[in-house]
Each structure stands twice: as C-alpha cells, then as structure tokens.
C-alpha cells in the first residue's frame, strides 16, 4: 500500500491508502474523493481527473506524454506546470506519500 494525500479546495487534507499499480484517479474514486469526476473512466479521453501535483513531488514523476498534455488543454480549471491527469499517475513505492491538490472545477 502507498499513501496519497488529496488537498481539497477548502484546504482540508485527506490521506488514503492506494494499492500499488493503481492510479491516483482510481484511489480517489475508491475513497469517495468527489472532486475527481473521471468521466472517461481513466482512458485519457477527458480531463475530469485533473490534479495539481505538489511541487515537492514533481521530480518523482515521469514527464507527461504528448497525449496527456493535449488532454490537459481541455481542462476546466487553469492548467499549471504541476497539472497532471490523475489517471496517468500510477502508484509505485517511489510515489508513496504523494500530495495532489484538487482544482476548483473539473467541467
């Protein structure tokens, strides 16, 4: 198991357990993090699982693919250098303890 901390718009933090190999999006859905909509179910055909990765964790991630970057252009909330699609962030031991901030809106 790995830990993910979701920071809600209100600043409230919720730390959840995630199975290794699952995505941050799946962990959000499994733990009733309502701000992650995931309309496409993780197939990277929408941007309703947009998150902002904490700056301290960005170096632990592989860069986004061109497809992910293109999908983020359609995100409802402003795109920042820390923006990622949570469906593309797969939990590994190297990501244990990651913190993601939830945007104001997903659509």
Phi and psi restraints in degrees (range 20) as a CNS / XPLOR table:
assign (resid 1 and name C) (resid 2 and name N)
       (resid 2 and name CA) (resid 2 and name C) 1.0 -127.3 20.0 2
assign (resid 2 and name N) (resid 2 and name CA)
       (resid 2 and name C) (resid 3 and name N) 1.0 160.4 20.0 2
assign (resid 2 and name C) (resid 3 and name N)
       (resid 3 and name CA) (resid 3 and name C) 1.0 -104.8 20.0 2
assign (resid 3 and name N) (resid 3 and name CA)
       (resid 3 and name C) (resid 4 and name N) 1.0 139.4 20.0 2
assign (resid 3 and name C) (resid 4 and name N)
       (resid 4 and name CA) (resid 4 and name C) 1.0 -128.0 20.0 2
assign (resid 4 and name N) (resid 4 and name CA)
       (resid 4 and name C) (resid 5 and name N) 1.0 132.5 20.0 2
assign (resid 4 and name C) (resid 5 and name N)
       (resid 5 and name CA) (resid 5 and name C) 1.0 -106.5 20.0 2
assign (resid 5 and name N) (resid 5 and name CA)
       (resid 5 and name C) (resid 6 and name N) 1.0 122.0 20.0 2
assign (resid 5 and name C) (resid 6 and name N)
       (resid 6 and name CA) (resid 6 and name C) 1.0 -99.8 20.0 2
assign (resid 6 and name N) (resid 6 and name CA)
       (resid 6 and name C) (resid 7 and name N) 1.0 129.8 20.0 2
assign (resid 6 and name C) (resid 7 and name N)
       (resid 7 and name CA) (resid 7 and name C) 1.0 -108.5 20.0 2
assign (resid 7 and name N) (resid 7 and name CA)
       (resid 7 and name C) (resid 8 and name N) 1.0 114.2 20.0 2
assign (resid 7 and name C) (resid 8 and name N)
       (resid 8 and name CA) (resid 8 and name C) 1.0 -75.3 20.0 2
assign (resid 8 and name N) (resid 8 and name CA)
       (resid 8 and name C) (resid 9 and name N) 1.0 165.6 20.0 2
assign (resid 8 and name C) (resid 9 and name N)
       (resid 9 and name CA) (resid 9 and name C) 1.0 -53.9 20.0 2
assign (resid 9 and name N) (resid 9 and name CA)
       (resid 9 and name C) (resid 10 and name N) 1.0 -31.3 20.0 2
assign (resid 9 and name C) (resid 10 and name N)
       (resid 10 and name CA) (resid 10 and name C) 1.0 -77.3 20.0 2
assign (resid 10 and name N) (resid 10 and name CA)
       (resid 10 and name C) (resid 11 and name N) 1.0 -9.4 20.0 2
assign (resid 10 and name C) (resid 11 and name N)
       (resid 11 and name CA) (resid 11 and name C) 1.0 95.5 20.0 2
assign (resid 11 and name N) (resid 11 and name CA)
       (resid 11 and name C) (resid 12 and name N) 1.0 -10.7 20.0 2
assign (resid 11 and name C) (resid 12 and name N)
       (resid 12 and name CA) (resid 12 and name C) 1.0 -63.7 20.0 2
assign (resid 12 and name N) (resid 12 and name CA)
       (resid 12 and name C) (resid 13 and name N) 1.0 134.2 20.0 2
assign (resid 12 and name C) (resid 13 and name N)
       (resid 13 and name CA) (resid 13 and name C) 1.0 -106.0 20.0 2
assign (resid 13 and name N) (resid 13 and name CA)
       (resid 13 and name C) (resid 14 and name N) 1.0 139.7 20.0 2
assign (resid 13 and name C) (resid 14 and name N)
       (resid 14 and name CA) (resid 14 and name C) 1.0 -132.7 20.0 2
assign (resid 14 and name N) (resid 14 and name CA)
       (resid 14 and name C) (resid 15 and name N) 1.0 117.9 20.0 2
assign (resid 14 and name C) (resid 15 and name N)
       (resid 15 and name CA) (resid 15 and name C) 1.0 -100.0 20.0 2
assign (resid 15 and name N) (resid 15 and name CA)
       (resid 15 and name C) (resid 16 and name N) 1.0 129.7 20.0 2
assign (resid 15 and name C) (resid 16 and name N)
       (resid 16 and name CA) (resid 16 and name C) 1.0 -126.4 20.0 2
assign (resid 16 and name N) (resid 16 and name CA)
       (resid 16 and name C) (resid 17 and name N) 1.0 160.4 20.0 2
assign (resid 16 and name C) (resid 17 and name N)
       (resid 17 and name CA) (resid 17 and name C) 1.0 -90.7 20.0 2
assign (resid 17 and name N) (resid 17 and name CA)
       (resid 17 and name C) (resid 18 and name N) 1.0 142.1 20.0 2
assign (resid 17 and name C) (resid 18 and name N)
       (resid 18 and name CA) (resid 18 and name C) 1.0 -132.8 20.0 2
assign (resid 18 and name N) (resid 18 and name CA)
       (resid 18 and name C) (resid 19 and name N) 1.0 136.7 20.0 2
assign (resid 18 and name C) (resid 19 and name N)
       (resid 19 and name CA) (resid 19 and name C) 1.0 -67.5 20.0 2
assign (resid 19 and name N) (resid 19 and name CA)
       (resid 19 and name C) (resid 20 and name N) 1.0 141.6 20.0 2
assign (resid 19 and name C) (resid 20 and name N)
       (resid 20 and name CA) (resid 20 and name C) 1.0 -60.6 20.0 2
assign (resid 20 and name N) (resid 20 and name CA)
       (resid 20 and name C) (resid 21 and name N) 1.0 138.9 20.0 2
assign (resid 20 and name C) (resid 21 and name N)
       (resid 21 and name CA) (resid 21 and name C) 1.0 91.7 20.0 2
assign (resid 21 and name N) (resid 21 and name CA)
       (resid 21 and name C) (resid 22 and name N) 1.0 -10.9 20.0 2
assign (resid 21 and name C) (resid 22 and name N)
       (resid 22 and name CA) (resid 22 and name C) 1.0 -90.6 20.0 2
assign (resid 22 and name N) (resid 22 and name CA)
       (resid 22 and name C) (resid 23 and name N) 1.0 163.3 20.0 2
assign (resid 22 and name C) (resid 23 and name N)
       (resid 23 and name CA) (resid 23 and name C) 1.0 -89.3 20.0 2
assign (resid 23 and name N) (resid 23 and name CA)
       (resid 23 and name C) (resid 24 and name N) 1.0 161.0 20.0 2
assign (resid 23 and name C) (resid 24 and name N)
       (resid 24 and name CA) (resid 24 and name C) 1.0 -59.1 20.0 2
assign (resid 24 and name N) (resid 24 and name CA)
       (resid 24 and name C) (resid 25 and name N) 1.0 -37.3 20.0 2
assign (resid 24 and name C) (resid 25 and name N)
       (resid 25 and name CA) (resid 25 and name C) 1.0 -60.7 20.0 2
assign (resid 25 and name N) (resid 25 and name CA)
       (resid 25 and name C) (resid 26 and name N) 1.0 -46.8 20.0 2
assign (resid 25 and name C) (resid 26 and name N)
       (resid 26 and name CA) (resid 26 and name C) 1.0 -62.1 20.0 2
assign (resid 26 and name N) (resid 26 and name CA)
       (resid 26 and name C) (resid 27 and name N) 1.0 -41.1 20.0 2
assign (resid 26 and name C) (resid 27 and name N)
       (resid 27 and name CA) (resid 27 and name C) 1.0 -62.9 20.0 2
assign (resid 27 and name N) (resid 27 and name CA)
       (resid 27 and name C) (resid 28 and name N) 1.0 -38.3 20.0 2
assign (resid 27 and name C) (resid 28 and name N)
       (resid 28 and name CA) (resid 28 and name C) 1.0 -63.6 20.0 2
assign (resid 28 and name N) (resid 28 and name CA)
       (resid 28 and name C) (resid 29 and name N) 1.0 -47.4 20.0 2
assign (resid 28 and name C) (resid 29 and name N)
       (resid 29 and name CA) (resid 29 and name C) 1.0 -64.2 20.0 2
assign (resid 29 and name N) (resid 29 and name CA)
       (resid 29 and name C) (resid 30 and name N) 1.0 -41.0 20.0 2
assign (resid 29 and name C) (resid 30 and name N)
       (resid 30 and name CA) (resid 30 and name C) 1.0 -65.0 20.0 2
assign (resid 30 and name N) (resid 30 and name CA)
       (resid 30 and name C) (resid 31 and name N) 1.0 -21.9 20.0 2
assign (resid 30 and name C) (resid 31 and name N)
       (resid 31 and name CA) (resid 31 and name C) 1.0 -115.0 20.0 2
assign (resid 31 and name N) (resid 31 and name CA)
       (resid 31 and name C) (resid 32 and name N) 1.0 21.9 20.0 2
assign (resid 31 and name C) (resid 32 and name N)
       (resid 32 and name CA) (resid 32 and name C) 1.0 56.4 20.0 2
assign (resid 32 and name N) (resid 32 and name CA)
       (resid 32 and name C) (resid 33 and name N) 1.0 41.0 20.0 2
assign (resid 32 and name C) (resid 33 and name N)
       (resid 33 and name CA) (resid 33 and name C) 1.0 -84.6 20.0 2
assign (resid 33 and name N) (resid 33 and name CA)
       (resid 33 and name C) (resid 34 and name N) 1.0 93.9 20.0 2
assign (resid 33 and name C) (resid 34 and name N)
       (resid 34 and name CA) (resid 34 and name C) 1.0 -65.0 20.0 2
assign (resid 34 and name N) (resid 34 and name CA)
       (resid 34 and name C) (resid 35 and name N) 1.0 -21.3 20.0 2
assign (resid 34 and name C) (resid 35 and name N)
       (resid 35 and name CA) (resid 35 and name C) 1.0 -70.9 20.0 2
assign (resid 35 and name N) (resid 35 and name CA)
       (resid 35 and name C) (resid 36 and name N) 1.0 -15.0 20.0 2
assign (resid 35 and name C) (resid 36 and name N)
       (resid 36 and name CA) (resid 36 and name C) 1.0 -95.7 20.0 2
assign (resid 36 and name N) (resid 36 and name CA)
       (resid 36 and name C) (resid 37 and name N) 1.0 111.3 20.0 2
assign (resid 36 and name C) (resid 37 and name N)
       (resid 37 and name CA) (resid 37 and name C) 1.0 -87.0 20.0 2
assign (resid 37 and name N) (resid 37 and name CA)
       (resid 37 and name C) (resid 38 and name N) 1.0 -47.2 20.0 2
assign (resid 37 and name C) (resid 38 and name N)
       (resid 38 and name CA) (resid 38 and name C) 1.0 56.1 20.0 2
assign (resid 38 and name N) (resid 38 and name CA)
       (resid 38 and name C) (resid 39 and name N) 1.0 52.8 20.0 2
assign (resid 38 and name C) (resid 39 and name N)
       (resid 39 and name CA) (resid 39 and name C) 1.0 -56.5 20.0 2
assign (resid 39 and name N) (resid 39 and name CA)
       (resid 39 and name C) (resid 40 and name N) 1.0 -35.6 20.0 2
assign (resid 39 and name C) (resid 40 and name N)
       (resid 40 and name CA) (resid 40 and name C) 1.0 -89.2 20.0 2
assign (resid 40 and name N) (resid 40 and name CA)
       (resid 40 and name C) (resid 41 and name N) 1.0 -0.5 20.0 2
assign (resid 40 and name C) (resid 41 and name N)
       (resid 41 and name CA) (resid 41 and name C) 1.0 72.5 20.0 2
assign (resid 41 and name N) (resid 41 and name CA)
       (resid 41 and name C) (resid 42 and name N) 1.0 15.1 20.0 2
assign (resid 41 and name C) (resid 42 and name N)
       (resid 42 and name CA) (resid 42 and name C) 1.0 98.8 20.0 2
assign (resid 42 and name N) (resid 42 and name CA)
       (resid 42 and name C) (resid 43 and name N) 1.0 14.6 20.0 2
assign (resid 42 and name C) (resid 43 and name N)
       (resid 43 and name CA) (resid 43 and name C) 1.0 -90.5 20.0 2
assign (resid 43 and name N) (resid 43 and name CA)
       (resid 43 and name C) (resid 44 and name N) 1.0 9.2 20.0 2
assign (resid 43 and name C) (resid 44 and name N)
       (resid 44 and name CA) (resid 44 and name C) 1.0 57.4 20.0 2
assign (resid 44 and name N) (resid 44 and name CA)
       (resid 44 and name C) (resid 45 and name N) 1.0 44.7 20.0 2
assign (resid 44 and name C) (resid 45 and name N)
       (resid 45 and name CA) (resid 45 and name C) 1.0 -120.6 20.0 2
assign (resid 45 and name N) (resid 45 and name CA)
       (resid 45 and name C) (resid 46 and name N) 1.0 13.9 20.0 2
assign (resid 45 and name C) (resid 46 and name N)
       (resid 46 and name CA) (resid 46 and name C) 1.0 -151.1 20.0 2
assign (resid 46 and name N) (resid 46 and name CA)
       (resid 46 and name C) (resid 47 and name N) 1.0 -176.9 20.0 2
assign (resid 46 and name C) (resid 47 and name N)
       (resid 47 and name CA) (resid 47 and name C) 1.0 -128.5 20.0 2
assign (resid 47 and name N) (resid 47 and name CA)
       (resid 47 and name C) (resid 48 and name N) 1.0 32.1 20.0 2
assign (resid 47 and name C) (resid 48 and name N)
       (resid 48 and name CA) (resid 48 and name C) 1.0 -90.4 20.0 2
assign (resid 48 and name N) (resid 48 and name CA)
       (resid 48 and name C) (resid 49 and name N) 1.0 17.8 20.0 2
assign (resid 48 and name C) (resid 49 and name N)
       (resid 49 and name CA) (resid 49 and name C) 1.0 -125.2 20.0 2
assign (resid 49 and name N) (resid 49 and name CA)
       (resid 49 and name C) (resid 50 and name N) 1.0 23.8 20.0 2
assign (resid 49 and name C) (resid 50 and name N)
       (resid 50 and name CA) (resid 50 and name C) 1.0 -60.7 20.0 2
assign (resid 50 and name N) (resid 50 and name CA)
       (resid 50 and name C) (resid 51 and name N) 1.0 134.0 20.0 2
assign (resid 50 and name C) (resid 51 and name N)
       (resid 51 and name CA) (resid 51 and name C) 1.0 -138.2 20.0 2
assign (resid 51 and name N) (resid 51 and name CA)
       (resid 51 and name C) (resid 52 and name N) 1.0 163.3 20.0 2
assign (resid 51 and name C) (resid 52 and name N)
       (resid 52 and name CA) (resid 52 and name C) 1.0 -109.2 20.0 2
assign (resid 52 and name N) (resid 52 and name CA)
       (resid 52 and name C) (resid 53 and name N) 1.0 119.1 20.0 2
assign (resid 52 and name C) (resid 53 and name N)
       (resid 53 and name CA) (resid 53 and name C) 1.0 -80.7 20.0 2
assign (resid 53 and name N) (resid 53 and name CA)
       (resid 53 and name C) (resid 54 and name N) 1.0 135.1 20.0 2
assign (resid 53 and name C) (resid 54 and name N)
       (resid 54 and name CA) (resid 54 and name C) 1.0 -55.5 20.0 2
assign (resid 54 and name N) (resid 54 and name CA)
       (resid 54 and name C) (resid 55 and name N) 1.0 137.4 20.0 2
assign (resid 54 and name C) (resid 55 and name N)
       (resid 55 and name CA) (resid 55 and name C) 1.0 -53.5 20.0 2
assign (resid 55 and name N) (resid 55 and name CA)
       (resid 55 and name C) (resid 56 and name N) 1.0 -34.9 20.0 2
assign (resid 55 and name C) (resid 56 and name N)
       (resid 56 and name CA) (resid 56 and name C) 1.0 -67.9 20.0 2
assign (resid 56 and name N) (resid 56 and name CA)
       (resid 56 and name C) (resid 57 and name N) 1.0 -17.9 20.0 2
assign (resid 56 and name C) (resid 57 and name N)
       (resid 57 and name CA) (resid 57 and name C) 1.0 -102.1 20.0 2
assign (resid 57 and name N) (resid 57 and name CA)
       (resid 57 and name C) (resid 58 and name N) 1.0 -10.3 20.0 2
assign (resid 57 and name C) (resid 58 and name N)
       (resid 58 and name CA) (resid 58 and name C) 1.0 -58.2 20.0 2
assign (resid 58 and name N) (resid 58 and name CA)
       (resid 58 and name C) (resid 59 and name N) 1.0 -37.7 20.0 2
assign (resid 58 and name C) (resid 59 and name N)
       (resid 59 and name CA) (resid 59 and name C) 1.0 -67.3 20.0 2
assign (resid 59 and name N) (resid 59 and name CA)
       (resid 59 and name C) (resid 60 and name N) 1.0 -13.8 20.0 2
assign (resid 59 and name C) (resid 60 and name N)
       (resid 60 and name CA) (resid 60 and name C) 1.0 -87.7 20.0 2
assign (resid 60 and name N) (resid 60 and name CA)
       (resid 60 and name C) (resid 61 and name N) 1.0 -6.0 20.0 2
assign (resid 60 and name C) (resid 61 and name N)
       (resid 61 and name CA) (resid 61 and name C) 1.0 -102.6 20.0 2
assign (resid 61 and name N) (resid 61 and name CA)
       (resid 61 and name C) (resid 62 and name N) 1.0 146.7 20.0 2
assign (resid 61 and name C) (resid 62 and name N)
       (resid 62 and name CA) (resid 62 and name C) 1.0 -70.1 20.0 2
assign (resid 62 and name N) (resid 62 and name CA)
       (resid 62 and name C) (resid 63 and name N) 1.0 151.9 20.0 2
assign (resid 62 and name C) (resid 63 and name N)
       (resid 63 and name CA) (resid 63 and name C) 1.0 -62.4 20.0 2
assign (resid 63 and name N) (resid 63 and name CA)
       (resid 63 and name C) (resid 64 and name N) 1.0 153.8 20.0 2
assign (resid 63 and name C) (resid 64 and name N)
       (resid 64 and name CA) (resid 64 and name C) 1.0 -67.0 20.0 2
assign (resid 64 and name N) (resid 64 and name CA)
       (resid 64 and name C) (resid 65 and name N) 1.0 149.6 20.0 2
assign (resid 64 and name C) (resid 65 and name N)
       (resid 65 and name CA) (resid 65 and name C) 1.0 -71.9 20.0 2
assign (resid 65 and name N) (resid 65 and name CA)
       (resid 65 and name C) (resid 66 and name N) 1.0 165.6 20.0 2
assign (resid 65 and name C) (resid 66 and name N)
       (resid 66 and name CA) (resid 66 and name C) 1.0 -60.7 20.0 2
assign (resid 66 and name N) (resid 66 and name CA)
       (resid 66 and name C) (resid 67 and name N) 1.0 -36.5 20.0 2
assign (resid 66 and name C) (resid 67 and name N)
       (resid 67 and name CA) (resid 67 and name C) 1.0 -66.4 20.0 2
assign (resid 67 and name N) (resid 67 and name CA)
       (resid 67 and name C) (resid 68 and name N) 1.0 -42.8 20.0 2
assign (resid 67 and name C) (resid 68 and name N)
       (resid 68 and name CA) (resid 68 and name C) 1.0 -62.9 20.0 2
assign (resid 68 and name N) (resid 68 and name CA)
       (resid 68 and name C) (resid 69 and name N) 1.0 -44.4 20.0 2
assign (resid 68 and name C) (resid 69 and name N)
       (resid 69 and name CA) (resid 69 and name C) 1.0 -59.7 20.0 2
assign (resid 69 and name N) (resid 69 and name CA)
       (resid 69 and name C) (resid 70 and name N) 1.0 -42.5 20.0 2
assign (resid 69 and name C) (resid 70 and name N)
       (resid 70 and name CA) (resid 70 and name C) 1.0 -64.2 20.0 2
assign (resid 70 and name N) (resid 70 and name CA)
       (resid 70 and name C) (resid 71 and name N) 1.0 -41.5 20.0 2
assign (resid 70 and name C) (resid 71 and name N)
       (resid 71 and name CA) (resid 71 and name C) 1.0 -65.2 20.0 2
assign (resid 71 and name N) (resid 71 and name CA)
       (resid 71 and name C) (resid 72 and name N) 1.0 -37.3 20.0 2
assign (resid 71 and name C) (resid 72 and name N)
       (resid 72 and name CA) (resid 72 and name C) 1.0 -62.6 20.0 2
assign (resid 72 and name N) (resid 72 and name CA)
       (resid 72 and name C) (resid 73 and name N) 1.0 -25.9 20.0 2
assign (resid 72 and name C) (resid 73 and name N)
       (resid 73 and name CA) (resid 73 and name C) 1.0 -60.9 20.0 2
assign (resid 73 and name N) (resid 73 and name CA)
       (resid 73 and name C) (resid 74 and name N) 1.0 -22.3 20.0 2
assign (resid 73 and name C) (resid 74 and name N)
       (resid 74 and name CA) (resid 74 and name C) 1.0 -95.9 20.0 2
assign (resid 74 and name N) (resid 74 and name CA)
       (resid 74 and name C) (resid 75 and name N) 1.0 7.1 20.0 2
assign (resid 74 and name C) (resid 75 and name N)
       (resid 75 and name CA) (resid 75 and name C) 1.0 -66.2 20.0 2
assign (resid 75 and name N) (resid 75 and name CA)
       (resid 75 and name C) (resid 76 and name N) 1.0 145.3 20.0 2
assign (resid 75 and name C) (resid 76 and name N)
       (resid 76 and name CA) (resid 76 and name C) 1.0 -71.9 20.0 2
assign (resid 76 and name N) (resid 76 and name CA)
       (resid 76 and name C) (resid 77 and name N) 1.0 -36.9 20.0 2
assign (resid 76 and name C) (resid 77 and name N)
       (resid 77 and name CA) (resid 77 and name C) 1.0 -88.6 20.0 2
assign (resid 77 and name N) (resid 77 and name CA)
       (resid 77 and name C) (resid 78 and name N) 1.0 157.3 20.0 2
assign (resid 77 and name C) (resid 78 and name N)
       (resid 78 and name CA) (resid 78 and name C) 1.0 -56.2 20.0 2
assign (resid 78 and name N) (resid 78 and name CA)
       (resid 78 and name C) (resid 79 and name N) 1.0 139.9 20.0 2
assign (resid 78 and name C) (resid 79 and name N)
       (resid 79 and name CA) (resid 79 and name C) 1.0 -89.2 20.0 2
assign (resid 79 and name N) (resid 79 and name CA)
       (resid 79 and name C) (resid 80 and name N) 1.0 132.6 20.0 2
assign (resid 79 and name C) (resid 80 and name N)
       (resid 80 and name CA) (resid 80 and name C) 1.0 -121.0 20.0 2
assign (resid 80 and name N) (resid 80 and name CA)
       (resid 80 and name C) (resid 81 and name N) 1.0 168.9 20.0 2
assign (resid 80 and name C) (resid 81 and name N)
       (resid 81 and name CA) (resid 81 and name C) 1.0 -57.9 20.0 2
assign (resid 81 and name N) (resid 81 and name CA)
       (resid 81 and name C) (resid 82 and name N) 1.0 -24.0 20.0 2
assign (resid 81 and name C) (resid 82 and name N)
       (resid 82 and name CA) (resid 82 and name C) 1.0 -92.4 20.0 2
assign (resid 82 and name N) (resid 82 and name CA)
       (resid 82 and name C) (resid 83 and name N) 1.0 4.4 20.0 2
assign (resid 82 and name C) (resid 83 and name N)
       (resid 83 and name CA) (resid 83 and name C) 1.0 -70.2 20.0 2
assign (resid 83 and name N) (resid 83 and name CA)
       (resid 83 and name C) (resid 84 and name N) 1.0 136.0 20.0 2
assign (resid 83 and name C) (resid 84 and name N)
       (resid 84 and name CA) (resid 84 and name C) 1.0 -146.1 20.0 2
assign (resid 84 and name N) (resid 84 and name CA)
       (resid 84 and name C) (resid 85 and name N) 1.0 159.0 20.0 2
assign (resid 84 and name C) (resid 85 and name N)
       (resid 85 and name CA) (resid 85 and name C) 1.0 -89.1 20.0 2
assign (resid 85 and name N) (resid 85 and name CA)
       (resid 85 and name C) (resid 86 and name N) 1.0 122.3 20.0 2
assign (resid 85 and name C) (resid 86 and name N)
       (resid 86 and name CA) (resid 86 and name C) 1.0 -65.7 20.0 2
assign (resid 86 and name N) (resid 86 and name CA)
       (resid 86 and name C) (resid 87 and name N) 1.0 -19.4 20.0 2
assign (resid 86 and name C) (resid 87 and name N)
       (resid 87 and name CA) (resid 87 and name C) 1.0 -70.0 20.0 2
assign (resid 87 and name N) (resid 87 and name CA)
       (resid 87 and name C) (resid 88 and name N) 1.0 -16.3 20.0 2
assign (resid 87 and name C) (resid 88 and name N)
       (resid 88 and name CA) (resid 88 and name C) 1.0 -100.2 20.0 2
assign (resid 88 and name N) (resid 88 and name CA)
       (resid 88 and name C) (resid 89 and name N) 1.0 3.2 20.0 2
assign (resid 88 and name C) (resid 89 and name N)
       (resid 89 and name CA) (resid 89 and name C) 1.0 -105.3 20.0 2
assign (resid 89 and name N) (resid 89 and name CA)
       (resid 89 and name C) (resid 90 and name N) 1.0 101.1 20.0 2
assign (resid 89 and name C) (resid 90 and name N)
       (resid 90 and name CA) (resid 90 and name C) 1.0 -91.1 20.0 2
assign (resid 90 and name N) (resid 90 and name CA)
       (resid 90 and name C) (resid 91 and name N) 1.0 130.5 20.0 2
assign (resid 90 and name C) (resid 91 and name N)
       (resid 91 and name CA) (resid 91 and name C) 1.0 -72.3 20.0 2
assign (resid 91 and name N) (resid 91 and name CA)
       (resid 91 and name C) (resid 92 and name N) 1.0 128.5 20.0 2
assign (resid 91 and name C) (resid 92 and name N)
       (resid 92 and name CA) (resid 92 and name C) 1.0 -134.4 20.0 2
assign (resid 92 and name N) (resid 92 and name CA)
       (resid 92 and name C) (resid 93 and name N) 1.0 171.3 20.0 2
assign (resid 92 and name C) (resid 93 and name N)
       (resid 93 and name CA) (resid 93 and name C) 1.0 -58.8 20.0 2
assign (resid 93 and name N) (resid 93 and name CA)
       (resid 93 and name C) (resid 94 and name N) 1.0 -31.9 20.0 2
assign (resid 93 and name C) (resid 94 and name N)
       (resid 94 and name CA) (resid 94 and name C) 1.0 -68.5 20.0 2
assign (resid 94 and name N) (resid 94 and name CA)
       (resid 94 and name C) (resid 95 and name N) 1.0 -17.6 20.0 2
assign (resid 94 and name C) (resid 95 and name N)
       (resid 95 and name CA) (resid 95 and name C) 1.0 -104.3 20.0 2
assign (resid 95 and name N) (resid 95 and name CA)
       (resid 95 and name C) (resid 96 and name N) 1.0 2.1 20.0 2
assign (resid 95 and name C) (resid 96 and name N)
       (resid 96 and name CA) (resid 96 and name C) 1.0 -55.3 20.0 2
assign (resid 96 and name N) (resid 96 and name CA)
       (resid 96 and name C) (resid 97 and name N) 1.0 128.4 20.0 2
assign (resid 96 and name C) (resid 97 and name N)
       (resid 97 and name CA) (resid 97 and name C) 1.0 90.9 20.0 2
assign (resid 97 and name N) (resid 97 and name CA)
       (resid 97 and name C) (resid 98 and name N) 1.0 7.5 20.0 2
assign (resid 97 and name C) (resid 98 and name N)
       (resid 98 and name CA) (resid 98 and name C) 1.0 -60.8 20.0 2
assign (resid 98 and name N) (resid 98 and name CA)
       (resid 98 and name C) (resid 99 and name N) 1.0 146.5 20.0 2
assign (resid 98 and name C) (resid 99 and name N)
       (resid 99 and name CA) (resid 99 and name C) 1.0 -119.8 20.0 2
assign (resid 99 and name N) (resid 99 and name CA)
       (resid 99 and name C) (resid 100 and name N) 1.0 131.0 20.0 2
assign (resid 99 and name C) (resid 100 and name N)
       (resid 100 and name CA) (resid 100 and name C) 1.0 -127.0 20.0 2
assign (resid 100 and name N) (resid 100 and name CA)
       (resid 100 and name C) (resid 101 and name N) 1.0 142.3 20.0 2
assign (resid 100 and name C) (resid 101 and name N)
       (resid 101 and name CA) (resid 101 and name C) 1.0 -101.5 20.0 2
assign (resid 101 and name N) (resid 101 and name CA)
       (resid 101 and name C) (resid 102 and name N) 1.0 137.5 20.0 2
assign (resid 101 and name C) (resid 102 and name N)
       (resid 102 and name CA) (resid 102 and name C) 1.0 -91.5 20.0 2
assign (resid 102 and name N) (resid 102 and name CA)
       (resid 102 and name C) (resid 103 and name N) 1.0 131.8 20.0 2
assign (resid 102 and name C) (resid 103 and name N)
       (resid 103 and name CA) (resid 103 and name C) 1.0 -72.5 20.0 2
assign (resid 103 and name N) (resid 103 and name CA)
       (resid 103 and name C) (resid 104 and name N) 1.0 168.1 20.0 2
assign (resid 103 and name C) (resid 104 and name N)
       (resid 104 and name CA) (resid 104 and name C) 1.0 -59.3 20.0 2
assign (resid 104 and name N) (resid 104 and name CA)
       (resid 104 and name C) (resid 105 and name N) 1.0 -37.6 20.0 2
assign (resid 104 and name C) (resid 105 and name N)
       (resid 105 and name CA) (resid 105 and name C) 1.0 -149.0 20.0 2
assign (resid 105 and name N) (resid 105 and name CA)
       (resid 105 and name C) (resid 106 and name N) 1.0 158.9 20.0 2
assign (resid 105 and name C) (resid 106 and name N)
       (resid 106 and name CA) (resid 106 and name C) 1.0 -115.2 20.0 2
assign (resid 106 and name N) (resid 106 and name CA)
       (resid 106 and name C) (resid 107 and name N) 1.0 -18.2 20.0 2
